[in-house]
Structure formats: C-alpha cells, structure tokens
Amino acid sequence: MHFSELVFVSQTEVKNSQEKLEEQLSKHLTEILGPPTRQLLAKCYALLYSIGSTRTLYETVNKCSDIIRSKDESQSYLPVKL
C-alpha cells in the first residue's frame, strides 16, 4: 500500500497495515532530507494518524525529538550551527 492510495481505502485497512506504513516512513527520518521532503513526510504522518490509530503517535513524536536532539548535540552539526 502506498500513501497515494490512503485516501481510497477504508479506516480498517489503514489500521491493519499501519505498522508497516509507520515502519516505511520511519526509515526516512534518519536520512538527510530537504525541507520539501520533510514537509511531505510530515503530511504523510498526519494523514496516517488522522485515518488510522493514534496509539503510536507519541512514540513517533519521541523518535523525531530524539533524532533532532542527537543532531543538535553532534560534533559534525556544531560548525553548521555556528
């Protein structure tokens, strides 16, 4: 199932394949992405959680927060910030 098909499937189908969809999206979180790709990823997560179950929403938010925190604290990121 691809995200372009989410609008045409039932809520039950989304919930049944939500774990796989979350896994596919989370693979992209650790990549270096540009703003348009990050915005698209955010829209995909929003669509997934608005149609499917929100039970793993906080886990996803924590994962994103951990990734941002680790990038902020890494030595390779410091010169870019300064």
C-alpha positions as CSV (number, residue, x, y, z in Angstrom):
1,M,0.0,0.0,0.0
2,H,1.3,3.4,-0.9
3,F,0.3,6.7,0.7
4,S,-1.3,8.0,-2.5
5,E,-3.8,5.1,-2.0
6,L,-4.7,6.0,1.6
7,V,-7.5,8.3,0.6
8,F,-9.2,5.5,-1.2
9,V,-9.0,2.8,1.5
10,S,-11.1,2.2,4.5
11,Q,-10.1,3.1,8.0
12,T,-9.9,-0.6,8.8
13,E,-7.5,-1.3,6.0
14,V,-5.3,1.5,7.2
15,K,-5.3,0.3,10.8
16,N,-4.4,-3.2,9.6
17,S,-1.4,-2.1,7.7
18,Q,-0.4,0.9,9.9
19,E,2.5,-0.8,11.5
20,K,4.1,-1.4,8.1
21,L,3.4,2.1,6.9
22,E,4.9,3.6,10.0
23,E,8.0,1.5,9.5
24,Q,8.3,2.7,5.9
25,L,8.0,6.3,7.0
26,S,10.4,6.0,9.9
27,K,13.2,4.7,7.7
28,H,13.3,8.2,6.1
29,L,13.6,10.0,9.5
30,T,17.3,9.4,9.8
31,E,18.2,10.5,6.3
32,I,19.3,13.9,5.5
33,L,16.3,15.5,3.9
34,G,15.5,18.9,2.4
35,P,12.5,21.0,3.6
36,P,10.1,19.8,0.9
37,T,10.7,16.1,1.7
38,R,10.4,16.8,5.4
39,Q,7.1,18.5,4.8
40,L,5.8,15.7,2.7
41,L,6.9,13.2,5.4
42,A,5.0,15.2,8.0
43,K,1.9,15.3,5.8
44,C,2.1,11.5,5.4
45,Y,2.3,11.0,9.1
46,A,-0.6,13.4,9.7
47,L,-2.7,11.6,7.2
48,L,-1.8,8.2,8.6
49,Y,-2.6,9.2,12.2
50,S,-5.8,11.0,11.2
51,I,-7.2,8.0,9.3
52,G,-5.6,5.2,11.4
53,S,-4.9,4.7,15.0
54,T,-3.1,7.3,17.1
55,R,-1.8,4.8,19.7
56,T,1.8,5.1,18.4
57,L,1.7,8.8,17.8
58,Y,3.7,9.7,21.0
59,E,6.3,7.1,20.2
60,T,6.8,8.7,16.8
61,V,7.0,12.2,18.2
62,N,9.6,11.0,20.8
63,K,11.6,9.3,18.0
64,C,11.6,12.6,16.0
65,S,12.6,14.5,19.1
66,D,15.4,12.1,19.8
67,I,16.7,12.5,16.2
68,I,16.6,16.3,16.4
69,R,18.3,16.3,19.8
70,S,21.1,13.9,18.6
71,K,21.7,16.1,15.5
72,D,21.9,19.2,17.7
73,E,24.4,17.6,20.0
74,S,26.6,16.0,17.4
75,Q,30.1,17.5,16.7
76,S,29.5,17.4,12.9
77,Y,26.4,19.6,13.3
78,L,28.0,22.2,15.5
79,P,30.1,24.1,12.8
80,V,27.0,24.3,10.7
81,K,25.0,25.9,13.5
82,L,27.8,28.4,14.3
